[in-house]
Amino acid sequence: MAHDAFLADCRARQGFDLIANTWTAVVVWSLRHGPSRPGELRARIGGISAKVLTETLRRLEYNGLVERTSYAGAPPRVEYALTALGRTLLAPIEALGAWAFEHGDAVLEAQDRSAERARPFVPPGRPGD
């Protein structure tokens, strides 16, 4: 029986949905060297708000990719680390990053061409002429 790995209800879609979030791959990649506190992650990543980082870490924890460890003390602290399952995403993320590095200019050029074609027509004698 033929198996189509990319049907709407398949496991591949589950994986695509998981990494399709803007910050998922960035946070996973940022945790590749070991546990980190949220402030360290924000500094390493840059451009991510505390709220979005927290939401991303919670989603990763929910999906079994990250584990959260709380430490008692004053002040209490929290660290996040990749699980064994989370580490399995490092190779695909690295491969996608390599693809983006190699083909990023071509993608940007295509976007520019598309934007040029999408410019609205302004009849002669109208504002913007």
C-alpha positions as CSV (number, residue, x, y, z in Angstrom):
1,M,0.0,0.0,0.0
2,A,1.4,3.4,-1.0
3,H,2.0,5.8,1.9
4,D,2.0,9.6,1.3
5,A,4.0,11.1,4.1
6,F,2.6,14.6,3.6
7,L,-1.2,14.2,4.0
8,A,-3.0,16.7,6.2
9,D,-3.4,14.2,9.0
10,C,0.1,12.6,8.9
11,R,3.0,12.7,11.3
12,A,5.1,14.7,8.9
13,R,2.6,17.5,9.2
14,Q,2.9,17.3,13.0
15,G,6.6,17.8,12.6
16,F,6.2,20.7,10.2
17,D,3.7,22.4,12.5
18,L,6.0,22.0,15.4
19,I,9.0,23.8,13.7
20,A,6.9,26.2,11.7
21,N,6.7,28.6,14.6
22,T,9.1,31.5,14.1
23,W,11.0,30.9,17.3
24,T,11.0,27.1,17.7
25,A,14.1,26.3,15.7
26,V,16.0,29.4,17.1
27,V,15.3,28.4,20.7
28,V,16.1,24.7,20.1
29,W,19.4,25.7,18.4
30,S,20.2,28.1,21.2
31,L,19.9,25.2,23.8
32,R,22.2,22.9,21.8
33,H,25.2,23.5,24.2
34,G,23.3,22.8,27.4
35,P,20.9,24.2,29.9
36,S,20.2,27.9,30.0
37,R,18.2,30.3,32.0
38,P,15.6,32.4,30.2
39,G,17.6,35.6,30.5
40,E,20.7,33.9,29.0
41,L,18.5,32.6,26.1
42,R,17.1,36.1,25.4
43,A,20.6,37.6,25.3
44,R,21.9,34.8,23.1
45,I,18.9,35.0,20.7
46,G,18.2,38.7,20.6
47,G,14.9,40.2,19.3
48,I,12.7,37.9,21.3
49,S,10.4,39.2,24.1
50,A,10.2,37.5,27.5
51,K,6.6,36.7,26.7
52,V,7.3,35.0,23.4
53,L,10.3,33.2,24.8
54,T,8.2,31.8,27.6
55,E,5.4,30.8,25.2
56,T,7.9,29.0,23.0
57,L,9.6,27.2,25.9
58,R,6.2,26.1,27.2
59,R,5.3,24.8,23.8
60,L,8.6,22.9,23.5
61,E,8.1,21.5,27.0
62,Y,4.6,20.4,26.2
63,N,5.9,18.6,23.1
64,G,8.7,16.8,25.0
65,L,11.5,18.7,23.4
66,V,12.6,20.8,26.4
67,E,12.7,20.1,30.1
68,R,12.3,22.8,32.7
69,T,14.2,22.5,36.0
70,S,13.4,24.8,38.9
71,Y,15.9,25.5,41.6
72,A,15.0,26.7,45.1
73,G,16.9,29.6,46.5
74,A,16.9,33.3,46.7
75,P,16.0,34.2,44.1
76,P,14.5,31.0,42.7
77,R,15.8,30.2,39.2
78,V,14.7,28.1,36.3
79,E,16.8,26.4,33.6
80,Y,15.7,24.9,30.3
81,A,17.5,22.0,28.5
82,L,16.9,19.9,25.4
83,T,15.6,16.4,26.0
84,A,16.9,13.5,24.0
85,L,13.9,14.0,21.7
86,G,14.7,17.7,21.4
87,R,18.3,16.9,20.4
88,T,17.0,14.9,17.5
89,L,15.8,18.2,15.9
90,L,19.3,19.7,15.8
91,A,20.4,17.9,12.6
92,P,17.2,18.9,10.6
93,I,17.5,22.5,11.9
94,E,21.2,22.6,10.9
95,A,20.3,21.3,7.5
96,L,17.6,23.9,7.0
97,G,20.0,26.6,8.1
98,A,22.6,25.4,5.6
99,W,19.9,25.5,2.9
100,A,18.9,29.0,3.9
101,F,22.5,30.2,3.9
102,E,23.1,28.6,0.4
103,H,19.8,29.8,-1.2
104,G,18.8,32.9,0.9
105,D,19.9,35.3,-1.8
106,A,17.8,33.5,-4.4
107,V,14.8,33.6,-2.2
108,L,15.2,37.3,-1.5
109,E,15.6,38.0,-5.2
110,A,12.4,36.1,-5.9
111,Q,10.6,38.1,-3.2
112,D,11.8,41.3,-4.8
113,R,10.6,40.3,-8.3
114,S,7.2,39.3,-6.8
115,A,7.0,42.7,-5.0
116,E,7.8,44.5,-8.3
117,R,5.0,42.7,-10.1
118,A,2.5,43.3,-7.3
119,R,2.9,47.1,-7.4
120,P,-0.6,48.6,-8.0
121,F,-1.2,50.3,-11.3
122,V,-1.5,54.1,-11.0
123,P,-3.2,55.7,-14.0
124,P,-1.4,58.7,-15.6
125,G,-2.3,62.0,-14.0
126,R,-3.1,60.5,-10.7
127,P,-1.2,61.1,-7.4
128,G,1.8,58.9,-7.2
129,D,2.4,59.4,-11.0
